[in-house]
Amino acid sequence: MAEAKTEIRFSVIQHFGVIAQEPGGWTKELNLVSWNDRDAKYDIRSWAPDKKKMRRGITLTGVECAMLRTLLNTRFPQTSLALQSETPPAVQS
């Protein structure tokens, strides 16, 4: 017996910006999104140009966003856009 597909409903409450431009016009974005009429969460994922399709992403509560910000500020204390030319550090094993 085939399982019926459940439609996923979403509403972009606030668009904060594009993180990266991807091939084919897709964009990786930070948005505040309500999924299936639930409370909105911060959302990082790739979106098709028409915003009707999206790839897998990550959703964060405000508390989780604050912790991510703290971690990123620790790792990247610079405040300029010079980060774009920075070579990522080697991963410690």
A tleap script that builds the chain and sets N, CA, C and O, in Angstrom:
source leaprc.protein.ff14SB
mol = sequence {
  NMET ALA GLU ALA LYS THR GLU ILE ARG PHE
  SER VAL ILE GLN HIE PHE GLY VAL ILE ALA
  GLN GLU PRO GLY GLY TRP THR LYS GLU LEU
  ASN LEU VAL SER TRP ASN ASP ARG ASP ALA
  LYS TYR ASP ILE ARG SER TRP ALA PRO ASP
  LYS LYS LYS MET ARG ARG GLY ILE THR LEU
  THR GLY VAL GLU CYS ALA MET LEU ARG THR
  LEU LEU ASN THR ARG PHE PRO GLN THR SER
  LEU ALA LEU GLN SER GLU THR PRO PRO ALA
  VAL GLN CSER
}
set mol.1.N position { 0.842 -1.182 0.000 }
set mol.1.CA position { 0.000 0.000 0.000 }
set mol.1.C position { 0.885 1.242 0.000 }
set mol.1.O position { 1.768 1.379 0.846 }
set mol.2.N position { 0.649 2.136 -0.940 }
set mol.2.CA position { 1.439 3.353 -1.049 }
set mol.2.C position { 1.019 4.355 0.021 }
set mol.2.O position { -0.164 4.533 0.308 }
set mol.3.N position { 2.015 4.993 0.593 }
set mol.3.CA position { 1.751 6.000 1.615 }
set mol.3.C position { 1.454 7.338 0.943 }
set mol.3.O position { 2.174 7.752 0.034 }
set mol.4.N position { 0.409 8.004 1.384 }
set mol.4.CA position { 0.035 9.299 0.811 }
set mol.4.C position { 1.055 10.352 1.221 }
set mol.4.O position { 1.514 10.376 2.363 }
set mol.5.N position { 1.407 11.227 0.272 }
set mol.5.CA position { 2.327 12.312 0.578 }
set mol.5.C position { 1.594 13.384 1.378 }
set mol.5.O position { 0.473 13.773 1.049 }
set mol.6.N position { 2.240 13.842 2.415 }
set mol.6.CA position { 1.696 14.922 3.220 }
set mol.6.C position { 2.241 16.234 2.680 }
set mol.6.O position { 3.452 16.404 2.542 }
set mol.7.N position { 1.350 17.147 2.380 }
set mol.7.CA position { 1.779 18.449 1.873 }
set mol.7.C position { 2.394 19.258 3.003 }
set mol.7.O position { 1.833 19.348 4.095 }
set mol.8.N position { 3.535 19.838 2.732 }
set mol.8.CA position { 4.203 20.696 3.706 }
set mol.8.C position { 3.825 22.129 3.386 }
set mol.8.O position { 4.032 22.610 2.272 }
set mol.9.N position { 3.271 22.800 4.377 }
set mol.9.CA position { 2.892 24.196 4.211 }
set mol.9.C position { 3.945 25.070 4.889 }
set mol.9.O position { 4.462 24.729 5.953 }
set mol.10.N position { 4.251 26.193 4.260 }
set mol.10.CA position { 5.221 27.103 4.860 }
set mol.10.C position { 4.859 28.537 4.522 }
set mol.10.O position { 4.205 28.821 3.519 }
set mol.11.N position { 5.302 29.419 5.384 }
set mol.11.CA position { 5.112 30.847 5.161 }
set mol.11.C position { 6.393 31.550 5.604 }
set mol.11.O position { 6.801 31.440 6.760 }
set mol.12.N position { 7.029 32.277 4.672 }
set mol.12.CA position { 8.217 33.047 5.020 }
set mol.12.C position { 7.731 34.329 5.699 }
set mol.12.O position { 7.145 35.202 5.058 }
set mol.13.N position { 7.976 34.425 6.971 }
set mol.13.CA position { 7.524 35.569 7.774 }
set mol.13.C position { 8.442 36.767 7.551 }
set mol.13.O position { 7.980 37.898 7.399 }
set mol.14.N position { 9.758 36.500 7.532 }
set mol.14.CA position { 10.723 37.578 7.326 }
set mol.14.C position { 11.950 37.020 6.602 }
set mol.14.O position { 12.476 35.969 6.967 }
set mol.15.N position { 12.392 37.735 5.581 }
set mol.15.CA position { 13.595 37.369 4.839 }
set mol.15.C position { 14.731 38.238 5.360 }
set mol.15.O position { 14.645 39.465 5.313 }
set mol.16.N position { 15.807 37.605 5.863 }
set mol.16.CA position { 16.934 38.370 6.400 }
set mol.16.C position { 18.025 38.595 5.369 }
set mol.16.O position { 18.692 39.630 5.389 }
set mol.17.N position { 18.218 37.630 4.458 }
set mol.17.CA position { 19.234 37.834 3.441 }
set mol.17.C position { 19.698 36.548 2.788 }
set mol.17.O position { 19.376 35.441 3.219 }
set mol.18.N position { 20.470 36.744 1.727 }
set mol.18.CA position { 21.042 35.631 0.977 }
set mol.18.C position { 22.452 35.380 1.510 }
set mol.18.O position { 23.262 36.301 1.611 }
set mol.19.N position { 22.731 34.139 1.845 }
set mol.19.CA position { 24.054 33.742 2.327 }
set mol.19.C position { 24.962 33.423 1.144 }
set mol.19.O position { 26.143 33.772 1.154 }
set mol.20.N position { 24.412 32.757 0.121 }
set mol.20.CA position { 25.212 32.372 -1.046 }
set mol.20.C position { 24.313 32.193 -2.263 }
set mol.20.O position { 23.152 31.798 -2.154 }
set mol.21.N position { 24.880 32.493 -3.413 }
set mol.21.CA position { 24.208 32.241 -4.690 }
set mol.21.C position { 24.704 30.886 -5.175 }
set mol.21.O position { 25.908 30.632 -5.164 }
set mol.22.N position { 23.799 30.017 -5.597 }
set mol.22.CA position { 24.155 28.669 -6.015 }
set mol.22.C position { 23.853 28.487 -7.502 }
set mol.22.O position { 23.147 29.301 -8.097 }
set mol.23.N position { 24.387 27.415 -8.105 }
set mol.23.CA position { 24.116 27.157 -9.527 }
set mol.23.C position { 22.616 27.023 -9.809 }
set mol.23.O position { 21.859 26.547 -8.963 }
set mol.24.N position { 22.204 27.438 -10.978 }
set mol.24.CA position { 20.811 27.303 -11.383 }
set mol.24.C position { 19.887 28.330 -10.760 }
set mol.24.O position { 18.667 28.196 -10.845 }
set mol.25.N position { 20.452 29.357 -10.135 }
set mol.25.CA position { 19.629 30.409 -9.557 }
set mol.25.C position { 19.159 30.164 -8.137 }
set mol.25.O position { 18.507 31.024 -7.544 }
set mol.26.N position { 19.480 29.001 -7.580 }
set mol.26.CA position { 19.112 28.723 -6.195 }
set mol.26.C position { 19.905 29.640 -5.278 }
set mol.26.O position { 21.029 30.030 -5.594 }
set mol.27.N position { 19.306 29.983 -4.128 }
set mol.27.CA position { 19.987 30.821 -3.142 }
set mol.27.C position { 19.888 30.193 -1.762 }
set mol.27.O position { 18.838 29.689 -1.366 }
set mol.28.N position { 21.002 30.233 -1.034 }
set mol.28.CA position { 20.995 29.795 0.367 }
set mol.28.C position { 20.657 31.029 1.187 }
set mol.28.O position { 21.333 32.053 1.088 }
set mol.29.N position { 19.597 30.930 2.005 }
set mol.29.CA position { 19.058 32.107 2.675 }
set mol.29.C position { 18.833 31.884 4.168 }
set mol.29.O position { 18.704 30.757 4.647 }
set mol.30.N position { 18.792 33.012 4.880 }
set mol.30.CA position { 18.349 33.021 6.274 }
set mol.30.C position { 16.989 33.698 6.288 }
set mol.30.O position { 16.853 34.854 5.885 }
set mol.31.N position { 15.986 32.967 6.756 }
set mol.31.CA position { 14.615 33.476 6.832 }
set mol.31.C position { 13.997 33.082 8.158 }
set mol.31.O position { 14.505 32.204 8.856 }
set mol.32.N position { 12.909 33.730 8.499 }
set mol.32.CA position { 12.059 33.322 9.606 }
set mol.32.C position { 10.846 32.664 8.957 }
set mol.32.O position { 10.083 33.320 8.249 }
set mol.33.N position { 10.669 31.357 9.201 }
set mol.33.CA position { 9.660 30.579 8.481 }
set mol.33.C position { 8.736 29.853 9.452 }
set mol.33.O position { 9.181 29.300 10.458 }
set mol.34.N position { 7.459 29.864 9.139 }
set mol.34.CA position { 6.467 29.060 9.856 }
set mol.34.C position { 6.197 27.826 9.009 }
set mol.34.O position { 5.768 27.941 7.861 }
set mol.35.N position { 6.445 26.648 9.568 }
set mol.35.CA position { 6.209 25.382 8.871 }
set mol.35.C position { 4.941 24.751 9.415 }
set mol.35.O position { 4.807 24.574 10.626 }
set mol.36.N position { 4.011 24.412 8.537 }
set mol.36.CA position { 2.753 23.748 8.913 }
set mol.36.C position { 2.012 24.491 10.015 }
set mol.36.O position { 1.509 23.886 10.962 }
set mol.37.N position { 1.953 25.808 9.878 }
set mol.37.CA position { 1.210 26.688 10.800 }
set mol.37.C position { 1.737 26.665 12.235 }
set mol.37.O position { 1.017 27.024 13.167 }
set mol.38.N position { 2.974 26.249 12.413 }
set mol.38.CA position { 3.595 26.267 13.752 }
set mol.38.C position { 4.291 27.605 13.965 }
set mol.38.O position { 4.381 28.433 13.059 }
set mol.39.N position { 4.788 27.795 15.203 }
set mol.39.CA position { 5.543 29.011 15.494 }
set mol.39.C position { 6.716 29.128 14.531 }
set mol.39.O position { 7.345 28.127 14.188 }
set mol.40.N position { 7.009 30.340 14.098 }
set mol.40.CA position { 8.101 30.576 13.157 }
set mol.40.C position { 9.442 30.310 13.826 }
set mol.40.O position { 9.629 30.567 15.015 }
set mol.41.N position { 10.379 29.782 13.019 }
set mol.41.CA position { 11.745 29.535 13.469 }
set mol.41.C position { 12.702 30.113 12.441 }
set mol.41.O position { 12.352 30.313 11.278 }
set mol.42.N position { 13.915 30.375 12.898 }
set mol.42.CA position { 14.958 30.821 11.982 }
set mol.42.C position { 15.335 29.632 11.118 }
set mol.42.O position { 15.434 28.505 11.603 }
set mol.43.N position { 15.542 29.887 9.843 }
set mol.43.CA position { 15.668 28.806 8.882 }
set mol.43.C position { 16.801 29.115 7.903 }
set mol.43.O position { 16.845 30.191 7.308 }
set mol.44.N position { 17.718 28.154 7.746 }
set mol.44.CA position { 18.799 28.271 6.767 }
set mol.44.C position { 18.638 27.117 5.798 }
set mol.44.O position { 18.729 25.953 6.188 }
set mol.45.N position { 18.398 27.440 4.521 }
set mol.45.CA position { 18.263 26.409 3.491 }
set mol.45.C position { 18.356 27.053 2.117 }
set mol.45.O position { 18.329 28.277 1.985 }
set mol.46.N position { 18.465 26.208 1.097 }
set mol.46.CA position { 18.514 26.662 -0.286 }
set mol.46.C position { 17.107 26.681 -0.872 }
set mol.46.O position { 16.308 25.771 -0.653 }
set mol.47.N position { 16.829 27.743 -1.624 }
set mol.47.CA position { 15.526 27.939 -2.244 }
set mol.47.C position { 15.676 28.075 -3.746 }
set mol.47.O position { 16.637 28.671 -4.234 }
set mol.48.N position { 14.712 27.515 -4.480 }
set mol.48.CA position { 14.651 27.685 -5.926 }
set mol.48.C position { 14.297 29.139 -6.235 }
set mol.48.O position { 13.744 29.840 -5.388 }
set mol.49.N position { 14.617 29.589 -7.450 }
set mol.49.CA position { 14.311 30.987 -7.806 }
set mol.49.C position { 12.841 31.364 -7.614 }
set mol.49.O position { 12.548 32.508 -7.266 }
set mol.50.N position { 11.911 30.429 -7.831 }
set mol.50.CA position { 10.489 30.746 -7.681 }
set mol.50.C position { 9.979 30.580 -6.242 }
set mol.50.O position { 8.808 30.837 -5.962 }
set mol.51.N position { 10.847 30.159 -5.350 }
set mol.51.CA position { 10.529 29.964 -3.918 }
set mol.51.C position { 9.458 28.894 -3.681 }
set mol.51.O position { 8.860 28.844 -2.606 }
set mol.52.N position { 9.214 28.033 -4.687 }
set mol.52.CA position { 8.239 26.959 -4.516 }
set mol.52.C position { 8.905 25.646 -4.128 }
set mol.52.O position { 8.245 24.735 -3.628 }
set mol.53.N position { 10.209 25.548 -4.357 }
set mol.53.CA position { 10.954 24.343 -3.989 }
set mol.53.C position { 12.095 24.750 -3.073 }
set mol.53.O position { 12.637 25.852 -3.164 }
set mol.54.N position { 12.443 23.823 -2.186 }
set mol.54.CA position { 13.555 24.077 -1.294 }
set mol.54.C position { 14.291 22.772 -1.035 }
set mol.54.O position { 13.746 21.682 -1.206 }
set mol.55.N position { 15.533 22.912 -0.623 }
set mol.55.CA position { 16.322 21.747 -0.243 }
set mol.55.C position { 16.271 21.603 1.264 }
set mol.55.O position { 15.744 22.457 1.976 }
set mol.56.N position { 16.833 20.498 1.731 }
set mol.56.CA position { 16.885 20.302 3.184 }
set mol.56.C position { 17.676 21.429 3.825 }
set mol.56.O position { 18.618 21.965 3.242 }
set mol.57.N position { 17.278 21.767 5.015 }
set mol.57.CA position { 17.947 22.855 5.709 }
set mol.57.C position { 17.938 22.615 7.201 }
set mol.57.O position { 17.784 21.485 7.665 }
set mol.58.N position { 18.103 23.677 7.936 }
set mol.58.CA position { 18.128 23.611 9.388 }
set mol.58.C position { 17.246 24.725 9.934 }
set mol.58.O position { 17.257 25.849 9.431 }
set mol.59.N position { 16.483 24.395 10.971 }
set mol.59.CA position { 15.679 25.403 11.648 }
set mol.59.C position { 16.203 25.557 13.065 }
set mol.59.O position { 16.628 24.590 13.698 }
set mol.60.N position { 16.166 26.782 13.547 }
set mol.60.CA position { 16.691 27.099 14.872 }
set mol.60.C position { 15.704 27.977 15.635 }
set mol.60.O position { 15.071 28.860 15.058 }
set mol.61.N position { 15.582 27.729 16.919 }
set mol.61.CA position { 14.811 28.624 17.778 }
set mol.61.C position { 15.642 29.882 18.020 }
set mol.61.O position { 16.813 29.935 17.643 }
set mol.62.N position { 15.053 30.872 18.634 }
set mol.62.CA position { 15.800 32.083 18.972 }
set mol.62.C position { 16.966 31.788 19.903 }
set mol.62.O position { 18.044 32.362 19.746 }
set mol.63.N position { 16.763 30.902 20.867 }
set mol.63.CA position { 17.834 30.526 21.808 }
set mol.63.C position { 18.970 29.830 21.061 }
set mol.63.O position { 20.144 30.099 21.313 }
set mol.64.N position { 18.611 28.930 20.137 }
set mol.64.CA position { 19.637 28.226 19.351 }
set mol.64.C position { 20.388 29.206 18.443 }
set mol.64.O position { 21.595 29.064 18.245 }
set mol.65.N position { 19.687 30.190 17.895 }
set mol.65.CA position { 20.337 31.212 17.063 }
set mol.65.C position { 21.328 32.030 17.894 }
set mol.65.O position { 22.430 32.334 17.438 }
set mol.66.N position { 20.932 32.373 19.089 }
set mol.66.CA position { 21.819 33.138 19.962 }
set mol.66.C position { 23.089 32.338 20.271 }
set mol.66.O position { 24.184 32.899 20.292 }
set mol.67.N position { 22.947 31.033 20.511 }
set mol.67.CA position { 24.116 30.201 20.782 }
set mol.67.C position { 24.986 30.100 19.535 }
set mol.67.O position { 26.211 30.168 19.636 }
set mol.68.N position { 24.379 29.940 18.361 }
set mol.68.CA position { 25.133 29.893 17.115 }
set mol.68.C position { 25.896 31.191 16.914 }
set mol.68.O position { 27.059 31.180 16.511 }
set mol.69.N position { 25.247 32.296 17.191 }
set mol.69.CA position { 25.910 33.598 17.057 }
set mol.69.C position { 27.117 33.690 17.978 }
set mol.69.O position { 28.178 34.163 17.570 }
set mol.70.N position { 26.963 33.245 19.204 }
set mol.70.CA position { 28.081 33.245 20.155 }
set mol.70.C position { 29.237 32.396 19.628 }
set mol.70.O position { 30.393 32.817 19.668 }
set mol.71.N position { 28.920 31.211 19.137 }
set mol.71.CA position { 29.956 30.335 18.593 }
set mol.71.C position { 30.648 30.961 17.382 }
set mol.71.O position { 31.872 30.904 17.263 }
set mol.72.N position { 29.854 31.562 16.478 }
set mol.72.CA position { 30.434 32.194 15.292 }
set mol.72.C position { 31.264 33.419 15.664 }
set mol.72.O position { 32.317 33.653 15.070 }
set mol.73.N position { 30.804 34.204 16.638 }
set mol.73.CA position { 31.576 35.373 17.062 }
set mol.73.C position { 32.903 34.954 17.697 }
set mol.73.O position { 33.897 35.671 17.586 }
set mol.74.N position { 32.922 33.807 18.355 }
set mol.74.CA position { 34.158 33.288 18.939 }
set mol.74.C position { 35.113 32.846 17.835 }
set mol.74.O position { 36.313 33.111 17.900 }
set mol.75.N position { 34.580 32.180 16.835 }
set mol.75.CA position { 35.400 31.666 15.732 }
set mol.75.C position { 35.822 32.772 14.775 }
set mol.75.O position { 36.944 32.755 14.268 }
set mol.76.N position { 34.943 33.727 14.524 }
set mol.76.CA position { 35.194 34.807 13.573 }
set mol.76.C position { 35.024 36.157 14.270 }
set mol.76.O position { 34.012 36.825 14.064 }
set mol.77.N position { 35.984 36.569 15.083 }
set mol.77.CA position { 35.811 37.820 15.832 }
set mol.77.C position { 35.907 39.068 14.964 }
set mol.77.O position { 35.537 40.152 15.415 }
set mol.78.N position { 36.397 38.946 13.722 }
set mol.78.CA position { 36.509 40.099 12.840 }
set mol.78.C position { 35.116 40.613 12.502 }
set mol.78.O position { 34.148 39.853 12.461 }
set mol.79.N position { 35.035 41.903 12.264 }
set mol.79.CA position { 33.746 42.483 11.907 }
set mol.79.C position { 33.700 42.922 10.452 }
set mol.79.O position { 32.690 43.468 10.009 }
set mol.80.N position { 34.780 42.694 9.694 }
set mol.80.CA position { 34.793 43.127 8.295 }
set mol.80.C position { 34.442 41.966 7.372 }
set mol.80.O position { 34.346 40.820 7.810 }
set mol.81.N position { 34.253 42.269 6.109 }
set mol.81.CA position { 33.971 41.250 5.111 }
set mol.81.C position { 35.250 40.582 4.616 }
set mol.81.O position { 35.220 39.851 3.626 }
set mol.82.N position { 36.367 40.821 5.289 }
set mol.82.CA position { 37.633 40.195 4.917 }
set mol.82.C position { 37.568 38.687 5.074 }
set mol.82.O position { 38.451 37.976 4.594 }
set mol.83.N position { 36.539 38.192 5.738 }
set mol.83.CA position { 36.378 36.750 5.931 }
set mol.83.C position { 36.256 36.018 4.608 }
set mol.83.O position { 36.615 34.844 4.519 }
set mol.84.N position { 35.760 36.685 3.583 }
set mol.84.CA position { 35.549 36.038 2.296 }
set mol.84.C position { 36.845 35.518 1.705 }
set mol.84.O position { 36.835 34.526 0.976 }
set mol.85.N position { 37.963 36.167 2.005 }
set mol.85.CA position { 39.239 35.731 1.442 }
set mol.85.C position { 40.007 34.826 2.394 }
set mol.85.O position { 41.069 34.311 2.044 }
set mol.86.N position { 39.481 34.633 3.586 }
set mol.86.CA position { 40.158 33.811 4.580 }
set mol.86.C position { 40.126 32.334 4.203 }
set mol.86.O position { 39.096 31.815 3.774 }
set mol.87.N position { 41.236 31.679 4.364 }
set mol.87.CA position { 41.303 30.240 4.121 }
set mol.87.C position { 40.823 29.532 5.379 }
set mol.87.O position { 41.294 29.839 6.474 }
set mol.88.N position { 39.898 28.592 5.244 }
set mol.88.CA position { 39.404 27.882 6.431 }
set mol.88.C position { 40.526 27.127 7.127 }
set mol.88.O position { 41.427 26.610 6.466 }
set mol.89.N position { 40.482 27.058 8.449 }
set mol.89.CA position { 41.524 26.334 9.181 }
set mol.89.C position { 41.390 24.833 8.958 }
set mol.89.O position { 40.316 24.332 8.623 }
set mol.90.N position { 42.486 24.137 9.149 }
set mol.90.CA position { 42.447 22.678 9.048 }
set mol.90.C position { 41.611 22.128 10.191 }
set mol.90.O position { 41.642 22.647 11.307 }
set mol.91.N position { 40.881 21.095 9.906 }
set mol.91.CA position { 40.045 20.457 10.920 }
set mol.91.C position { 40.936 19.657 11.851 }
set mol.91.O position { 41.761 18.862 11.398 }
set mol.92.N position { 40.775 19.861 13.140 }
set mol.92.CA position { 41.540 19.126 14.148 }
set mol.92.C position { 40.888 17.765 14.361 }
set mol.92.O position { 39.669 17.682 14.518 }
set mol.93.N position { 41.689 16.693 14.367 }
set mol.93.CA position { 41.088 15.372 14.628 }
set mol.93.C position { 41.351 14.922 16.032 }
set mol.93.O position { 40.920 13.837 16.423 }
savepdb mol mol.pdb
quit
